[in-house]
């Protein structure tokens, strides 16, 4: 009888990076390590052992985070769902040019309970940019969850979202280097990261 050989991919897709990012953030919360120290993460071989052999269409419908994350949206979708004014959208455009991605909390279903996270990529976004964007999105998700659990009071939903987004920006800049080092040590090639996406890449002049 012939057995299937285990194939361990060293690049991250949405499911793999979700597992790796969650374990990294959990370890950082429990650890007294400094922000740029290496955290032991699951290796490609370890992840491969728990991955399904069949990567069919049904595998894409599992919710991977408490707040849904829409990745690779168009600028029109970003503008509509984020509900931002022209000045704020201009700031987002500048960040896409400089960082090659931008993240916002958005009203995905037209009501407060439909809040989610929106990610838009610039046309030159590479695998490392996408990895950082997903780390950023999960940090933002965790912050929003903590607000929910603690019952933190805000005057408006907009005030809550702005505070969460501002906190997430600072935190991702602190944690990105440590995450990148930890992922590399575990054997992941961040340059090869490819996320399940709506397919839009923004080229802004």
C-alpha positions as CSV (number, residue, x, y, z in Angstrom):
1,X,0.0,0.0,0.0
2,X,1.4,3.4,-1.0
3,X,1.0,6.4,1.3
4,X,0.7,10.0,0.3
5,X,3.9,11.9,1.1
6,X,3.5,14.9,3.4
7,X,4.2,18.1,1.5
8,X,5.2,21.1,3.6
9,X,4.9,24.4,1.9
10,X,7.2,27.2,3.2
11,X,4.9,30.0,2.1
12,X,1.9,31.3,3.9
13,X,-1.6,31.3,2.7
14,X,-4.6,32.7,4.6
15,X,-5.1,29.6,6.7
16,X,-1.4,29.2,7.6
17,X,-0.7,32.8,8.4
18,X,-3.8,32.9,10.6
19,X,-2.5,30.0,12.6
20,X,1.0,31.5,12.8
21,X,-0.1,35.1,13.6
22,X,-2.5,33.9,16.3
23,X,0.2,31.9,18.0
24,X,2.7,34.7,17.8
25,X,0.3,37.3,19.3
26,X,-0.8,34.9,22.1
27,X,2.9,34.2,22.9
28,X,3.6,37.9,23.0
29,X,0.8,38.5,25.5
30,X,2.0,35.7,27.8
31,X,5.7,36.4,27.4
32,X,8.1,38.8,29.0
33,X,10.2,38.9,25.8
34,X,11.0,42.2,24.2
35,X,9.1,43.1,21.0
36,X,11.9,42.2,18.7
37,X,12.9,38.9,20.2
38,X,12.3,35.6,18.4
39,X,9.1,33.7,19.4
40,X,9.0,29.9,18.6
41,X,6.4,29.4,15.9
42,X,4.9,26.4,14.1
43,X,7.1,25.2,11.3
44,X,5.9,24.4,7.8
45,X,6.1,20.7,8.6
46,X,4.0,21.1,11.8
47,X,1.4,23.2,9.9
48,X,1.3,20.6,7.1
49,X,0.4,17.8,9.5
50,X,-2.8,19.6,10.4
51,X,-3.8,20.9,7.0
52,X,-6.5,19.1,5.0
53,X,-5.3,17.1,2.0
54,X,-8.1,18.6,-0.1
55,X,-8.0,22.4,-0.6
56,X,-11.5,22.6,-2.2
57,X,-13.9,25.5,-2.3
58,X,-15.6,24.6,1.0
59,X,-12.4,25.2,2.9
60,X,-12.6,28.9,2.3
61,X,-15.8,29.5,4.3
62,X,-14.5,29.0,7.8
63,X,-14.4,32.2,9.9
64,X,-10.8,32.6,10.9
65,X,-11.2,35.6,13.2
66,X,-13.8,37.1,15.6
67,X,-14.2,40.0,13.2
68,X,-14.5,39.1,9.5
69,X,-11.6,40.4,7.4
70,X,-12.1,41.4,3.7
71,X,-8.8,41.4,1.9
72,X,-7.9,43.0,-1.4
73,X,-10.9,45.3,-1.7
74,X,-11.3,48.1,-4.3
75,X,-10.9,51.7,-3.3
76,X,-14.7,52.3,-3.8
77,X,-15.4,49.4,-1.4
78,X,-12.9,50.8,1.1
79,X,-14.5,54.3,0.8
80,X,-18.1,53.0,1.1
81,X,-17.6,50.5,3.9
82,X,-15.3,52.7,6.0
83,X,-17.7,55.6,5.8
84,X,-14.8,58.1,5.9
85,X,-14.9,61.7,4.7
86,X,-12.7,63.0,1.9
87,X,-9.9,64.1,4.2
88,X,-9.7,60.8,5.9
89,X,-9.8,59.0,2.5
90,X,-7.0,61.2,1.3
91,X,-4.9,60.1,4.3
92,X,-5.6,56.4,3.5
93,X,-4.5,57.0,-0.1
94,X,-1.2,58.4,1.2
95,X,-0.7,55.4,3.3
96,X,-1.3,53.0,0.4
97,X,1.4,54.9,-1.5
98,X,3.9,54.7,1.3
99,X,3.1,51.3,2.9
100,X,1.4,49.5,-0.1
101,X,-1.5,48.5,2.1
102,X,-4.1,50.2,4.3
103,X,-6.5,48.8,6.9
104,X,-9.8,50.2,8.3
105,X,-12.7,49.1,10.4
106,X,-15.8,49.0,8.2
107,X,-19.5,48.5,8.5
108,X,-19.8,45.3,6.4
109,X,-23.6,44.8,6.8
110,X,-24.9,48.3,7.2
111,X,-25.4,48.0,11.0
112,X,-23.3,48.1,14.1
113,X,-23.2,44.3,14.4
114,X,-21.8,44.0,10.9
115,X,-18.4,45.6,11.8
116,X,-15.4,44.0,10.2
117,X,-11.9,44.8,9.0
118,X,-11.1,45.9,5.4
119,X,-7.7,45.5,3.8
120,X,-6.7,47.2,0.5
121,X,-3.4,46.6,-1.3
122,X,-1.3,48.8,-3.5
123,X,-0.2,47.6,-6.9
124,X,3.3,46.9,-5.6
125,X,2.3,44.9,-2.5
126,X,4.6,41.9,-2.2
127,X,4.4,38.9,0.1
128,X,6.1,40.6,3.0
129,X,3.6,43.5,2.7
130,X,0.7,41.1,2.7
131,X,2.2,39.3,5.8
132,X,2.5,42.6,7.6
133,X,-1.1,43.6,6.6
134,X,-2.5,40.3,8.0
135,X,-0.6,40.8,11.2
136,X,-2.0,44.3,11.4
137,X,-5.5,43.1,10.7
138,X,-5.3,40.5,13.5
139,X,-3.9,43.0,15.9
140,X,-6.8,45.3,15.1
141,X,-9.2,42.4,15.6
142,X,-7.8,41.6,19.0
143,X,-8.1,45.2,20.1
144,X,-11.8,45.3,19.1
145,X,-12.4,42.1,20.9
146,X,-10.8,43.5,24.1
147,X,-13.1,46.5,23.9
148,X,-16.1,44.1,23.6
149,X,-15.0,42.0,26.5
150,X,-14.1,44.8,28.8
151,X,-17.1,46.9,27.9
152,X,-14.9,49.9,27.3
153,X,-17.2,52.9,26.8
154,X,-16.9,55.2,23.8
155,X,-19.2,58.1,22.9
156,X,-19.6,56.9,19.4
157,X,-18.8,53.9,17.3
158,X,-16.5,56.1,15.2
159,X,-14.6,57.1,18.3
160,X,-14.1,53.4,19.1
161,X,-12.9,52.5,15.7
162,X,-10.5,55.4,15.4
163,X,-9.0,54.5,18.8
164,X,-8.6,50.9,17.8
165,X,-7.0,51.7,14.5
166,X,-4.6,54.2,16.1
167,X,-3.6,51.6,18.7
168,X,-3.2,48.9,16.1
169,X,-0.9,51.1,13.9
170,X,1.5,51.7,16.8
171,X,1.4,48.0,17.8
172,X,2.1,46.5,14.4
173,X,5.1,48.8,14.0
174,X,6.4,47.5,17.3
175,X,5.8,43.8,16.6
176,X,6.5,43.5,12.9
177,X,10.3,43.0,13.1
178,X,9.9,40.3,15.8
179,X,7.2,38.5,13.8
180,X,9.3,38.6,10.6
181,X,12.3,37.2,12.5
182,X,10.3,34.5,14.2
183,X,8.6,33.4,11.0
184,X,12.0,33.2,9.2
185,X,13.5,31.2,12.1
186,X,10.5,28.8,11.9
187,X,11.2,28.3,8.1
188,X,8.6,30.5,6.5
189,X,9.3,32.5,3.4
190,X,7.3,35.7,3.8
191,X,8.1,36.8,0.3
192,X,5.9,34.0,-1.0
193,X,2.8,34.9,1.1
194,X,-0.4,34.8,-0.9
195,X,-3.7,35.6,0.8
196,X,-7.3,34.7,-0.3
197,X,-8.3,38.1,-1.8
198,X,-11.0,39.9,-3.7
199,X,-8.3,40.6,-6.2
200,X,-8.0,44.4,-6.3
201,X,-4.7,46.2,-6.3
202,X,-4.7,50.0,-6.1
203,X,-2.5,52.2,-8.2
204,X,-2.9,55.8,-6.9
205,X,-1.2,58.8,-8.4
